[in-house]
Amino acid sequence: MHVLDIRPQPPGSGSTLARFDLQLVEGVRLYNLKLSEKPDGRRRVFAPSAFGTAAATFTTDIADQIVHAASAALGENPHDRRAA
């Protein structure tokens, strides 16, 4: 799993922290994923929608790995965030 590009969102973008592109495994790339933060500080990842529904979904384990990769690409250590 590798973040190809990450685009931090400007202040005032609500709960959205960044948009990013991800190579999930060799030969599978996902574009314009959204990294968001809930009021309790937990982060989530969302795939873009197509025709009113999610274009992709992730198991909890994969979603956690994607959040970790995106947070690291933003220059943050997710383990430090959890300790705070």
N, C-alpha and C positions, 0 to 999 in steps of 0.2 A: 504494500500500500504506500502510495507516494502522492503528496500534494503537488500538483503541477504548477498551479498559480493560485494566489490568494489575494483578495481585494477587500481590505478592511473598509467597512462602511462608515460614513461620516457621522459625527454626533447628531442626534435627532432622528436616527433611523429606527427608533423603537427598540425592540429586543434583538434586532439583527446586528451581529457583530461583524460578519464578513460573508462574502460570496467566494466560492472557490471551486477549482477543478481538481479532480482526483483520478489517479490511475489505481483502481481497486486491485486488480491483478493484471498480469501480462495480457494485453489484448482487450481489456475492459476499462474504458474511461467514462467518467461521469462528469458532466459540466454544469456549472452554475448551481452547485449545492449551497444551502444556506446554513450558516452556523449562528444559532441564536442562544440567548441566555434567559432562563426563566427568573422570576422574581426571587426565588430562593438561591440563585447563583448557579444552579445546575445548567449544563449546556446540552443542547440537542442539535441534531442535524436533520435537515429536510431536503428531499429531492425536489426539483421543480415539478410543477404540475403540467399535465397535458389533458385537454378536454375536460377540465374540472376535477381531475383526480391525480393522485401522486403518480409520477412516472416511474418511481422505484420506491421500495421500502427496504428496511434493514432490520435484522434481528438485533436484540439488545446488545449482544456481544460485538457485532460488527459496527453498530452505531457508536458504541463506546470507543472502539479503535479509531473510527473516523474522527470523532470529536477530539481525541488525543492527538491525532496527526494534524488536524487543523489548528488546534491550540498551539502546538509546537511550531507550526509554520508561521503563526503570528508572533513567535518569539517568546512564548510563555511556557512555563513548566506546569502542566496540569496537576502534578503531584503537589506543588507548592500552593496552588489555588485551593485544593481540598483541605490543606492543613490550616488555612486562614479562617 
